[in-house]
Each structure stands twice: as structure tokens, then as C-alpha cells.
Amino acid sequence: MSTRRNALTPDALQMMDAIARTGSFAGAAREMGRVPSALTYSVRQLEDALDVLLFDRRSRQARLTAAGQELLDEGRRLLAEMDAVANRVRRVSTGWESALTIAVDGVMSRTTVLELVEGFYDLRTLDEQPPGTRLRLRTEILAGLWEALITGQADLAIGVNMGSGPTHAGIDMQPLGEVEFVFAVAPHHPLARAGEPISDELLLSHRAVAVADSAQRLSPITVNLLPGQDVLTVSSMQGKIDAQARGLGCGFVPEPLARSHIRAGRLVVKAVHRSRPPARFGYAWRTASVGQPRKAAQGMALQWWLEQLQSPATRRALLDRHLDTQGLGFE
């Protein structure tokens, strides 16, 4: 196995590519600055190492066998990957992270987040090349955002709950703003005809819809559920809105995310005794590794995202601009 692996060098893969592009051993030899006999010898060595026939010797042209075509296709992919790795390594040396993971709460505007991603990919560095940082977006709920940061699974969390976040060294936080939550039910739900404000006693007799906290290690956060109340648990805020629009339960929903359902009459807003104040959201990011007393230097990619989040217009858009309410998340 090691002999086969050692035979698949970048030079061997480039040789296969040159032969396929020029259509002959002689043309490839001229392009690579080698004599045809040396190229022929190299091909035979590669065939011996892999124990396959790469070219059809019955043809006067350099015609690939099925095995040769597979090696050419995979070889080109590997060469492209090698170039990409080299570029990423070069970017890292100039301060750009090789990867950046961003956790986003389901209440945030998915459209705005993707527009920020587009802006990041349009960046050009000093040598007019893209940063090369690989972005990874993941959806987390409630305490799940904090857990992703604390455990190092995310570098930046957008939409953390400002009122319930744990105090942890190595994490900084800034506010985004507030989102109003309204109590809503489907027009055919029994509570739609109830007198207002609706009491806790009456709410207790009806099923609530809740979004599951995505935290696995931290204590999950429970919001506005009555002790003993029947609960339908879903995986996303959009799933909660859809369930309530079908009359499967009741509960508080973020007004911006539910706005289109309310305007279309698919949800009815009701006043309740158990009012909920606006939720305060923020964004948080890792500034140091666990056990590291001083702040780590911020990478260029994280700096770019933090600069965008300083914009009041961007903050408002993340909280209020929900153009696409059908997506359930990034993962």
C-alpha cells in the first residue's frame, strides 16, 4: 500500500494531466521539459506501482484506459485540493483563519446572515485573492449557543440570550437589540375565542409548543411554560410557528418571524396575564482558549464579522428582516 501511495506524487499526477491535455507523450514531454523516453519510463513505473494499465498501447495516441481516466479525474481533484491547502496556509500566515464556525440562533434573520456570508466571500486580500477561510454555519437554540462557544465548537455566536448567559472567561459579548414576543394561536384554536387577558388557569388546559434547547451539557433553558402543562417540543422556532398555525398548540413567538403569518390571518395574537417582556439578544465570541489568561489575537475573519455586527443597520436586519421564513436552519 505504501508503494502505491508513494507513486502518487504531485509530479506523477501533473504528468497524467499533461499527457491527457496534449494527447501524446511527445507533447507532454515538450510541455514538461523532458524527453519522451523519460516520460514513457515514468508512466511504466507508475503502472507497475499501481499494478494497472493506464494507457491503451494498441492506440497510436495516448488513449486512457478506464483506470487511467479514473486516476486522471481523481488526480486533478487532488492537485486542486493541494493548491487550495497551499493558499489557505498562506492566508493563515497573513492572519486569516483556516476556518471560522458561526453559531446562529433560530430567531435571527437567516436572509441577513447569508447576505453577510456573501459579503465575506466577496472580500479580497492585499494580493487580490479571497481570504481562503472556510465558513461553517450552525443553528443552535438558547443555551446551545453558549455551549458551542464554551466548548470551542463555535468561534462566534449570533443571537445569544443576554439575560441567561453564563459567565465564562475568554468570551466577550455585545448587544444586538430587543425582539418582541407575542402570544399567538391559530384562528381555529379554542383560545382564539377566549376572553382577554387569558389566565394561566385557562392556558394550563391547552397544549403549549416549545423549541428544544440544543445544549447537551449546559442546563437547558425553559421559557414561559407552566408546570404540568402538556408540551409539544419541536426543533426550531420556525417549526414552532408552523405547529401553532396548524392549531397544534399555543405559545409566545417572535413577532418579526411570525409577522407574515399574523398579517395573513394564519395566527391570531392574544393578550395573556403571563406577559413576556421583549427578549434581549446579543452576539458573543471567543477571545482566548480555556486556561489562557490573556486574550488571543483575533483572526482577520473574526475581525471582519465583528466589524459588520457593529453596524446598527446590520443589527436591526438580523432581528427584524425575515424575508425567507421557510428555512429551518443551517444544519
Secondary structure, 3 states (H helix, E strand, C coil): CHHHHHHCCHHHHHHHHHHHHHCCHHHHHHHHCCCHHHHHHHHHHHHHHHCCCCECCCCCCCCECHHHHHHHHHHHHHHHHHHHHHHHHHHHHCCCCCEEEEEEECCCCHHHHHHHHHHHHCCCCCCCCCCCCEEEEEEECCHHHHHHHHCCCCCEEEEEECCCCCCCCCEEEEEEEEECEEEEECCCCHHHHCCCCECHHHHHCCCEEEECCCCCCCCCCCCCCCCCCCEEEECCHHHHHHHHHCCCCEEEEEHHHHHHHHHCCCCEECCECCCCCCEEEEEEEECCCCCCCCCCCCCHHHHHHHHHHCCHHHHHHHHHCCCCCCCCCCC
